[in-house]
Amino acid sequence: MIRWILNRQIDKMERQLGVPVDETRYMLEYSVEALIACSGLKKISEFHGTLPNDVYYTAKIAAYRQADCGSCLQISVNLAAKSGVSPELIRDLAAGRTRALPEGLRDVYTFAEEQANRIDNPELRERLRERYGDSGLIALGVAIMSAQTFPTLKRALGYALSCSQVEIVA
């Protein structure tokens, strides 16, 4: 019975995210315990505190680009569109066109990209802390951290798709 319920939840998740989540079905088939243990990751990955949607998704998309998981990037692009982020901004973010970004978002993108690559930039961190406060900086950190989690799990299970074409639906 639990598998049937979880399978229906996975169906709903796929509709919301706009991509298949085969790795989740794999976990359901072979380790319900692991699937349940990982269920908290979704809540973590959606946390953005008081950050505006454009700021939050700038960080997520930049970090997902660095994680090189096409389906994860597609999910973030889909959710950004659903949250009202402009298609133009999403296109620039997904393509890594940082010069097209407003300076504030360029800072967020650069910070997320650097953090995902373990590059520390204290000056940029302080600029973002001044702009978004300590709680905003924490939300950026959680966004960047969570963008590393799913690609790592998917890669370990053999489900990470890199270099896939990202679709941006207006």
C-alpha positions in Angstrom: 0.0 0.0 0.0 2.8 2.4 0.9 4.4 1.9 -2.5 1.2 2.6 -4.3 0.8 5.9 -2.3 4.4 6.9 -2.9 4.1 6.1 -6.6 1.1 8.4 -6.9 3.1 11.1 -5.1 5.9 10.6 -7.6 3.4 11.0 -10.5 2.3 14.3 -9.0 5.9 15.4 -8.5 6.7 14.7 -12.1 3.7 16.8 -13.3 4.8 19.7 -11.0 8.5 19.5 -12.0 7.9 18.9 -15.7 10.5 16.1 -16.0 10.6 12.4 -15.2 12.1 11.5 -11.9 13.3 8.0 -12.7 15.9 8.1 -9.9 13.0 8.5 -7.4 11.2 5.5 -8.9 14.4 3.5 -8.7 14.6 4.3 -5.0 11.0 3.4 -4.5 11.6 0.0 -6.2 14.8 -0.9 -4.3 14.8 1.2 -1.0 11.7 2.8 0.3 13.6 3.6 3.4 16.1 5.7 1.4 13.3 7.4 -0.5 11.6 8.3 2.8 14.9 9.5 4.3 15.5 11.7 1.3 12.0 13.2 1.3 13.2 16.0 3.5 15.6 17.1 0.7 12.7 18.5 -1.3 11.7 20.9 1.5 15.4 22.0 1.9 15.7 22.5 -1.9 12.7 24.8 -2.0 13.7 27.0 0.9 14.4 30.6 -0.1 13.4 32.6 2.9 12.8 36.2 2.0 14.8 36.2 -1.2 12.9 37.4 -4.2 12.2 34.7 -6.8 14.6 36.1 -9.4 17.5 36.1 -6.8 16.7 32.6 -5.5 16.5 31.1 -9.0 19.6 32.9 -10.2 21.5 31.1 -7.4 19.8 27.8 -8.1 20.3 27.9 -11.9 24.0 29.0 -11.5 24.7 26.2 -9.1 22.9 23.6 -11.1 24.8 24.6 -14.2 28.0 23.9 -12.2 26.7 20.5 -11.1 26.2 19.6 -14.7 22.9 17.8 -14.3 20.6 18.7 -17.2 17.4 17.4 -15.7 18.1 19.3 -12.4 18.7 22.4 -14.4 15.5 21.8 -16.3 13.5 21.5 -13.1 14.9 24.7 -11.8 14.1 26.5 -15.1 10.5 25.1 -14.9 10.0 26.2 -11.3 11.5 29.6 -12.0 9.0 30.1 -14.9 6.1 28.9 -12.6 7.2 31.4 -10.0 7.0 34.4 -12.4 10.7 34.9 -13.3 10.8 36.4 -16.7 11.6 34.1 -19.6 14.3 36.4 -20.8 16.1 36.2 -17.4 15.7 32.5 -17.3 17.2 32.2 -20.8 20.2 34.3 -19.8 20.7 32.3 -16.6 20.4 28.9 -18.3 22.8 29.9 -21.0 25.3 31.4 -18.5 25.0 34.9 -20.1 26.1 36.8 -17.0 26.9 40.0 -19.0 23.2 40.3 -19.8 22.2 40.2 -16.1 21.6 43.3 -13.9 24.6 43.8 -11.6 22.8 42.6 -8.5 21.9 39.3 -10.1 25.3 39.0 -11.7 26.7 39.1 -8.2 24.3 36.3 -7.1 25.2 34.2 -10.1 28.9 34.7 -9.6 28.7 33.9 -5.9 26.6 30.7 -6.6 28.9 29.6 -9.4 32.0 30.2 -7.2 30.6 28.5 -4.2 29.6 25.5 -6.2 33.2 25.3 -7.3 34.6 25.7 -3.8 35.9 29.2 -4.5 35.6 31.6 -1.6 35.0 35.3 -2.4 34.7 37.2 1.0 34.1 40.6 -0.7 31.3 39.3 -2.8 29.8 37.5 0.2 29.8 40.7 2.2 28.2 42.6 -0.7 25.4 40.0 -0.8 25.1 40.1 3.0 24.7 43.9 2.9 22.1 43.6 0.1 20.0 40.6 1.5 21.0 40.5 5.2 22.2 37.5 7.1 19.0 35.6 6.5 19.3 36.2 2.8 22.9 35.0 2.8 21.8 31.8 4.6 19.0 31.3 2.0 21.6 31.7 -0.8 23.8 29.1 0.9 20.9 26.7 1.3 20.0 27.2 -2.4 23.5 26.5 -3.5 24.0 23.5 -1.2 20.7 21.9 -2.3 21.6 22.3 -5.9 24.6 20.0 -5.3 22.6 17.3 -3.5 20.3 16.0 -6.2 22.8 15.9 -9.0 25.2 14.0 -6.7 22.5 11.5 -5.8 21.4 11.2 -9.4 24.9 10.7 -10.6 25.6 8.0 -8.0 22.5 6.2 -9.2 23.3 6.6 -12.9 20.5 9.1 -13.6 22.3 12.4 -14.1 21.9 13.7 -17.6 24.5 16.3 -18.5 24.5 18.4 -21.6 20.8 18.0 -22.2 18.9 20.8 -24.1 17.0 23.0 -21.6 13.6 24.2 -22.7 12.2 27.5 -21.6 8.5 27.8 -21.9 7.2 31.4 -21.7 
